[in-house]
Amino acid sequence: MTGASVGVDVGGTFAKIALVDARGRTLRSARFPTEPERGPREFVARAAAAVAGWRFSALGLGLAGGVDAGTGTLLFTPNLPGWKGFAFRRAFERRLKVPVVVDNDANVAVWGGYVVGLKRKPRHAVGVTLGTGVGGGLILNGALHRGAGGAAGELGHQVIRAGGAPCACGRRGCLEAYAGTAAILRAARRRMRRRPSPLTPRAVADAARAGDAGARAVWEEVGAALGQGLANAVLMFNPDAIVVLGGVARAGELLLAPVRRVFAEQPFREPFARLALSAPAERDWGCVGAALLAREGR
Ligand SMILES: [Zn+2]
């Protein structure tokens, strides 16, 4: 396929749309409130209006929830109430007359980080997206691994502390309950004596870089939890590379150094020996990945 494709990343609050070329460069972009209460049909109409006049030959959609990638239907979703069961692929294809691919938002972001963020595409990669939630995606044999029902790669909801902190998903001790934004801010309130206002992960990272001992301890704690979750994924999938994405990944080495430490302490060394761990510069990976996935028709 030649020409550009469009990627749409639909979160509970905002939707981002980008026109992306074959090399993953963003040519144009737009953003508007998702307003889930207006319903999925109207969302499709608004997204179509946003790309009016753009020239593209495929569209990819990443949705916050579980997706049947075969039919492009949203199966379950915590953040888009009333959208469950809607067949997005058919609705977009009817309106825009281009092939459409629909997948989970973390899957498309990991695909973008894998294709564009990793220079030499390894065969097997594990991706994690850090933000309000902790998402994940698996690239096995160069393809997204979706599992039987589109729910594979939910790295954020693996239990890393049995009976531990409650998670938004209803379980206890999930990785998300230790490395999601709420957990980072909770750790900051506990560990930092002089807290920045507003208190955000970015502000905690800035404070750590400026030498605040409490802020540094926050990233040690969060990075150690992330390292534990990623070590589990390494033992399960033996990837060549791990890619860390999302707004919180901007903490960079503050977060990655403790992950490396956890890896170095693993008794079962072999799968960690040649593993590449990186956090590519922040972009709208969801849009980029959705667009690239669509142009490949998968
Ligand atoms: Zn959970």
Boltz pocket constraint, residues with backbone or C-beta under 6 A from the ligand:
constraints:
  - pocket:
      binder: B
      contacts: [[A, 156], [A, 157], [A, 158], [A, 167], [A, 168], [A, 169], [A, 170], [A, 171], [A, 174], [A, 175], [A, 176]]
      max_distance: 6.0
